[in-house]
Amino acid sequence: MRYVAAYLLAALGGNEAPTAENIEKILSSVGIEAEADKLKKVIAELKGKDLQTLIAEGQTKLASMPAGGGAPAAAAAAPAGGAAPAKAEEKKEEKKKEESEEEDDDMGFGLFD
C-alpha cells in the first residue's frame, strides 16, 4: 500500500511516469526503506495506465465489499441490547427501595421542621 501511495503522490506532483528513484525518495522522506522487488512490481503494474480510471474501478470494487454493520452483527447486538433495559429497571427499583428506607428513618420529620 505504501508503494502505491508513493506512486500516486509522485503522479499528483506532475510526474506522469514515476521511477523507482522517485518513489524511494518519497518513502525515505518519512523513514521507510523501499524493497526493490515490491517497488518494481508496483511500477510494472501501474506503468502506462490511467490512474484516474484505476481509482474509479477500485472505488466500485470497495463499494461492493461488505464493511460491517450487516444483519449478523445486528442480530448479535440485539440480545445485549435487550439485557440492558432489564439492568436499568433493577437499578431503579433499588434506588426506590433505598429512598423509601431513608424516608422511614426520619419518619417524615426533618431537623428544621
PyMOL CGO cylinders between C-alpha atoms (Angstrom):
from pymol import cmd
from pymol.cgo import CYLINDER

trace = [
    CYLINDER, 0.00, 0.00, 0.00, 2.80, 2.41, 0.81, 0.3, 1, 1, 1, 1, 1, 1,
    CYLINDER, 2.80, 2.41, 0.81, 4.36, 1.88, -2.60, 0.3, 1, 1, 1, 1, 1, 1,
    CYLINDER, 4.36, 1.88, -2.60, 1.10, 2.60, -4.38, 0.3, 1, 1, 1, 1, 1, 1,
    CYLINDER, 1.10, 2.60, -4.38, 0.56, 5.68, -2.22, 0.3, 1, 1, 1, 1, 1, 1,
    CYLINDER, 0.56, 5.68, -2.22, 4.05, 6.97, -3.01, 0.3, 1, 1, 1, 1, 1, 1,
    CYLINDER, 4.05, 6.97, -3.01, 3.47, 6.31, -6.72, 0.3, 1, 1, 1, 1, 1, 1,
    CYLINDER, 3.47, 6.31, -6.72, 0.21, 8.27, -6.57, 0.3, 1, 1, 1, 1, 1, 1,
    CYLINDER, 0.21, 8.27, -6.57, 1.89, 11.13, -4.72, 0.3, 1, 1, 1, 1, 1, 1,
    CYLINDER, 1.89, 11.13, -4.72, 4.57, 11.33, -7.40, 0.3, 1, 1, 1, 1, 1, 1,
    CYLINDER, 4.57, 11.33, -7.40, 1.88, 11.27, -10.10, 0.3, 1, 1, 1, 1, 1, 1,
    CYLINDER, 1.88, 11.27, -10.10, -0.09, 14.00, -8.33, 0.3, 1, 1, 1, 1, 1, 1,
    CYLINDER, -0.09, 14.00, -8.33, 3.08, 16.05, -8.22, 0.3, 1, 1, 1, 1, 1, 1,
    CYLINDER, 3.08, 16.05, -8.22, 3.10, 16.11, -12.02, 0.3, 1, 1, 1, 1, 1, 1,
    CYLINDER, 3.10, 16.11, -12.02, 5.33, 13.13, -12.74, 0.3, 1, 1, 1, 1, 1, 1,
    CYLINDER, 5.33, 13.13, -12.74, 3.35, 11.06, -15.26, 0.3, 1, 1, 1, 1, 1, 1,
    CYLINDER, 3.35, 11.06, -15.26, 5.74, 8.09, -15.07, 0.3, 1, 1, 1, 1, 1, 1,
    CYLINDER, 5.74, 8.09, -15.07, 7.33, 7.91, -11.60, 0.3, 1, 1, 1, 1, 1, 1,
    CYLINDER, 7.33, 7.91, -11.60, 10.57, 5.96, -11.41, 0.3, 1, 1, 1, 1, 1, 1,
    CYLINDER, 10.57, 5.96, -11.41, 11.89, 3.77, -8.62, 0.3, 1, 1, 1, 1, 1, 1,
    CYLINDER, 11.89, 3.77, -8.62, 14.13, 6.64, -7.53, 0.3, 1, 1, 1, 1, 1, 1,
    CYLINDER, 14.13, 6.64, -7.53, 11.15, 9.00, -7.26, 0.3, 1, 1, 1, 1, 1, 1,
    CYLINDER, 11.15, 9.00, -7.26, 9.23, 6.55, -5.10, 0.3, 1, 1, 1, 1, 1, 1,
    CYLINDER, 9.23, 6.55, -5.10, 12.27, 5.73, -2.96, 0.3, 1, 1, 1, 1, 1, 1,
    CYLINDER, 12.27, 5.73, -2.96, 12.79, 9.45, -2.33, 0.3, 1, 1, 1, 1, 1, 1,
    CYLINDER, 12.79, 9.45, -2.33, 9.18, 9.87, -1.19, 0.3, 1, 1, 1, 1, 1, 1,
    CYLINDER, 9.18, 9.87, -1.19, 9.32, 6.83, 1.07, 0.3, 1, 1, 1, 1, 1, 1,
    CYLINDER, 9.32, 6.83, 1.07, 12.70, 7.74, 2.56, 0.3, 1, 1, 1, 1, 1, 1,
    CYLINDER, 12.70, 7.74, 2.56, 11.36, 11.20, 3.45, 0.3, 1, 1, 1, 1, 1, 1,
    CYLINDER, 11.36, 11.20, 3.45, 9.10, 9.51, 6.01, 0.3, 1, 1, 1, 1, 1, 1,
    CYLINDER, 9.10, 9.51, 6.01, 11.68, 6.97, 7.15, 0.3, 1, 1, 1, 1, 1, 1,
    CYLINDER, 11.68, 6.97, 7.15, 10.63, 3.95, 5.09, 0.3, 1, 1, 1, 1, 1, 1,
    CYLINDER, 10.63, 3.95, 5.09, 13.18, 1.81, 3.30, 0.3, 1, 1, 1, 1, 1, 1,
    CYLINDER, 13.18, 1.81, 3.30, 11.86, 0.65, -0.06, 0.3, 1, 1, 1, 1, 1, 1,
    CYLINDER, 11.86, 0.65, -0.06, 12.13, -3.01, -1.03, 0.3, 1, 1, 1, 1, 1, 1,
    CYLINDER, 12.13, -3.01, -1.03, 13.29, -3.21, -4.63, 0.3, 1, 1, 1, 1, 1, 1,
    CYLINDER, 13.29, -3.21, -4.63, 11.15, -6.22, -5.61, 0.3, 1, 1, 1, 1, 1, 1,
    CYLINDER, 11.15, -6.22, -5.61, 7.91, -4.67, -4.36, 0.3, 1, 1, 1, 1, 1, 1,
    CYLINDER, 7.91, -4.67, -4.36, 8.81, -1.35, -5.89, 0.3, 1, 1, 1, 1, 1, 1,
    CYLINDER, 8.81, -1.35, -5.89, 9.46, -2.93, -9.30, 0.3, 1, 1, 1, 1, 1, 1,
    CYLINDER, 9.46, -2.93, -9.30, 6.15, -4.81, -9.15, 0.3, 1, 1, 1, 1, 1, 1,
    CYLINDER, 6.15, -4.81, -9.15, 4.14, -1.66, -8.41, 0.3, 1, 1, 1, 1, 1, 1,
    CYLINDER, 4.14, -1.66, -8.41, 5.85, 0.28, -11.17, 0.3, 1, 1, 1, 1, 1, 1,
    CYLINDER, 5.85, 0.28, -11.17, 5.33, -2.55, -13.66, 0.3, 1, 1, 1, 1, 1, 1,
    CYLINDER, 5.33, -2.55, -13.66, 1.64, -2.91, -12.76, 0.3, 1, 1, 1, 1, 1, 1,
    CYLINDER, 1.64, -2.91, -12.76, 0.89, 0.83, -12.96, 0.3, 1, 1, 1, 1, 1, 1,
    CYLINDER, 0.89, 0.83, -12.96, 3.12, 1.76, -15.89, 0.3, 1, 1, 1, 1, 1, 1,
    CYLINDER, 3.12, 1.76, -15.89, 1.16, 3.28, -18.77, 0.3, 1, 1, 1, 1, 1, 1,
    CYLINDER, 1.16, 3.28, -18.77, -2.22, 3.06, -17.01, 0.3, 1, 1, 1, 1, 1, 1,
    CYLINDER, -2.22, 3.06, -17.01, -4.58, 5.94, -16.39, 0.3, 1, 1, 1, 1, 1, 1,
    CYLINDER, -4.58, 5.94, -16.39, -4.59, 6.45, -12.63, 0.3, 1, 1, 1, 1, 1, 1,
    CYLINDER, -4.59, 6.45, -12.63, -8.00, 8.16, -12.58, 0.3, 1, 1, 1, 1, 1, 1,
    CYLINDER, -8.00, 8.16, -12.58, -9.56, 5.10, -14.23, 0.3, 1, 1, 1, 1, 1, 1,
    CYLINDER, -9.56, 5.10, -14.23, -7.81, 2.74, -11.81, 0.3, 1, 1, 1, 1, 1, 1,
    CYLINDER, -7.81, 2.74, -11.81, -9.04, 4.74, -8.82, 0.3, 1, 1, 1, 1, 1, 1,
    CYLINDER, -9.04, 4.74, -8.82, -12.61, 4.76, -10.16, 0.3, 1, 1, 1, 1, 1, 1,
    CYLINDER, -12.61, 4.76, -10.16, -12.51, 0.98, -10.71, 0.3, 1, 1, 1, 1, 1, 1,
    CYLINDER, -12.51, 0.98, -10.71, -11.12, 0.46, -7.21, 0.3, 1, 1, 1, 1, 1, 1,
    CYLINDER, -11.12, 0.46, -7.21, -13.88, 2.55, -5.66, 0.3, 1, 1, 1, 1, 1, 1,
    CYLINDER, -13.88, 2.55, -5.66, -16.58, 0.45, -7.33, 0.3, 1, 1, 1, 1, 1, 1,
    CYLINDER, -16.58, 0.45, -7.33, -14.93, -2.71, -6.02, 0.3, 1, 1, 1, 1, 1, 1,
    CYLINDER, -14.93, -2.71, -6.02, -14.72, -1.29, -2.50, 0.3, 1, 1, 1, 1, 1, 1,
    CYLINDER, -14.72, -1.29, -2.50, -18.35, -0.17, -2.62, 0.3, 1, 1, 1, 1, 1, 1,
    CYLINDER, -18.35, -0.17, -2.62, -19.49, -3.74, -3.23, 0.3, 1, 1, 1, 1, 1, 1,
    CYLINDER, -19.49, -3.74, -3.23, -17.41, -5.12, -0.36, 0.3, 1, 1, 1, 1, 1, 1,
    CYLINDER, -17.41, -5.12, -0.36, -19.20, -5.53, 2.99, 0.3, 1, 1, 1, 1, 1, 1,
    CYLINDER, -19.20, -5.53, 2.99, -17.66, -3.35, 5.67, 0.3, 1, 1, 1, 1, 1, 1,
    CYLINDER, -17.66, -3.35, 5.67, -19.53, -4.46, 8.78, 0.3, 1, 1, 1, 1, 1, 1,
    CYLINDER, -19.53, -4.46, 8.78, -22.80, -3.42, 10.31, 0.3, 1, 1, 1, 1, 1, 1,
    CYLINDER, -22.80, -3.42, 10.31, -24.73, -6.06, 8.40, 0.3, 1, 1, 1, 1, 1, 1,
    CYLINDER, -24.73, -6.06, 8.40, -27.54, -8.29, 9.62, 0.3, 1, 1, 1, 1, 1, 1,
    CYLINDER, -27.54, -8.29, 9.62, -25.33, -10.80, 11.52, 0.3, 1, 1, 1, 1, 1, 1,
    CYLINDER, -25.33, -10.80, 11.52, -23.81, -8.01, 13.59, 0.3, 1, 1, 1, 1, 1, 1,
    CYLINDER, -23.81, -8.01, 13.59, -27.22, -6.50, 14.30, 0.3, 1, 1, 1, 1, 1, 1,
    CYLINDER, -27.22, -6.50, 14.30, -28.62, -9.87, 15.36, 0.3, 1, 1, 1, 1, 1, 1,
    CYLINDER, -28.62, -9.87, 15.36, -25.71, -10.39, 17.74, 0.3, 1, 1, 1, 1, 1, 1,
    CYLINDER, -25.71, -10.39, 17.74, -26.22, -6.96, 19.25, 0.3, 1, 1, 1, 1, 1, 1,
    CYLINDER, -26.22, -6.96, 19.25, -29.95, -7.46, 19.84, 0.3, 1, 1, 1, 1, 1, 1,
    CYLINDER, -29.95, -7.46, 19.84, -29.63, -9.81, 22.86, 0.3, 1, 1, 1, 1, 1, 1,
    CYLINDER, -29.63, -9.81, 22.86, -27.17, -7.47, 24.51, 0.3, 1, 1, 1, 1, 1, 1,
    CYLINDER, -27.17, -7.47, 24.51, -29.50, -4.55, 23.88, 0.3, 1, 1, 1, 1, 1, 1,
    CYLINDER, -29.50, -4.55, 23.88, -32.41, -6.46, 25.40, 0.3, 1, 1, 1, 1, 1, 1,
    CYLINDER, -32.41, -6.46, 25.40, -30.46, -7.15, 28.58, 0.3, 1, 1, 1, 1, 1, 1,
    CYLINDER, -30.46, -7.15, 28.58, -29.51, -3.53, 29.19, 0.3, 1, 1, 1, 1, 1, 1,
    CYLINDER, -29.51, -3.53, 29.19, -33.04, -2.24, 29.93, 0.3, 1, 1, 1, 1, 1, 1,
    CYLINDER, -33.04, -2.24, 29.93, -33.59, -5.04, 32.45, 0.3, 1, 1, 1, 1, 1, 1,
    CYLINDER, -33.59, -5.04, 32.45, -30.50, -3.96, 34.36, 0.3, 1, 1, 1, 1, 1, 1,
    CYLINDER, -30.50, -3.96, 34.36, -31.65, -0.35, 34.28, 0.3, 1, 1, 1, 1, 1, 1,
    CYLINDER, -31.65, -0.35, 34.28, -35.01, -1.37, 35.73, 0.3, 1, 1, 1, 1, 1, 1,
    CYLINDER, -35.01, -1.37, 35.73, -33.28, -3.27, 38.54, 0.3, 1, 1, 1, 1, 1, 1,
    CYLINDER, -33.28, -3.27, 38.54, -31.24, -0.19, 39.41, 0.3, 1, 1, 1, 1, 1, 1,
    CYLINDER, -31.24, -0.19, 39.41, -34.37, 1.96, 39.50, 0.3, 1, 1, 1, 1, 1, 1,
    CYLINDER, -34.37, 1.96, 39.50, -36.06, -0.49, 41.86, 0.3, 1, 1, 1, 1, 1, 1,
    CYLINDER, -36.06, -0.49, 41.86, -33.01, -0.50, 44.14, 0.3, 1, 1, 1, 1, 1, 1,
    CYLINDER, -33.01, -0.50, 44.14, -32.99, 3.31, 44.24, 0.3, 1, 1, 1, 1, 1, 1,
    CYLINDER, -32.99, 3.31, 44.24, -36.68, 3.37, 45.09, 0.3, 1, 1, 1, 1, 1, 1,
    CYLINDER, -36.68, 3.37, 45.09, -36.13, 0.89, 47.94, 0.3, 1, 1, 1, 1, 1, 1,
    CYLINDER, -36.13, 0.89, 47.94, -33.24, 2.95, 49.29, 0.3, 1, 1, 1, 1, 1, 1,
    CYLINDER, -33.24, 2.95, 49.29, -35.29, 6.14, 49.15, 0.3, 1, 1, 1, 1, 1, 1,
    CYLINDER, -35.29, 6.14, 49.15, -38.19, 4.51, 50.94, 0.3, 1, 1, 1, 1, 1, 1,
    CYLINDER, -38.19, 4.51, 50.94, -35.87, 3.23, 53.68, 0.3, 1, 1, 1, 1, 1, 1,
    CYLINDER, -35.87, 3.23, 53.68, -34.46, 6.75, 54.15, 0.3, 1, 1, 1, 1, 1, 1,
    CYLINDER, -34.46, 6.75, 54.15, -37.97, 8.15, 54.44, 0.3, 1, 1, 1, 1, 1, 1,
    CYLINDER, -37.97, 8.15, 54.44, -38.77, 5.57, 57.10, 0.3, 1, 1, 1, 1, 1, 1,
    CYLINDER, -38.77, 5.57, 57.10, -35.73, 6.51, 59.12, 0.3, 1, 1, 1, 1, 1, 1,
    CYLINDER, -35.73, 6.51, 59.12, -36.71, 10.14, 59.62, 0.3, 1, 1, 1, 1, 1, 1,
    CYLINDER, -36.71, 10.14, 59.62, -40.45, 9.32, 59.89, 0.3, 1, 1, 1, 1, 1, 1,
    CYLINDER, -40.45, 9.32, 59.89, -41.36, 12.42, 57.94, 0.3, 1, 1, 1, 1, 1, 1,
    CYLINDER, -41.36, 12.42, 57.94, -39.87, 14.85, 60.46, 0.3, 1, 1, 1, 1, 1, 1,
    CYLINDER, -39.87, 14.85, 60.46, -36.97, 17.00, 59.46, 0.3, 1, 1, 1, 1, 1, 1,
    CYLINDER, -36.97, 17.00, 59.46, -34.43, 18.53, 61.78, 0.3, 1, 1, 1, 1, 1, 1,
    CYLINDER, -34.43, 18.53, 61.78, -35.55, 22.05, 60.97, 0.3, 1, 1, 1, 1, 1, 1,
    CYLINDER, -35.55, 22.05, 60.97, -39.32, 21.48, 60.60, 0.3, 1, 1, 1, 1, 1, 1,
]
cmd.load_cgo(trace, "trace")
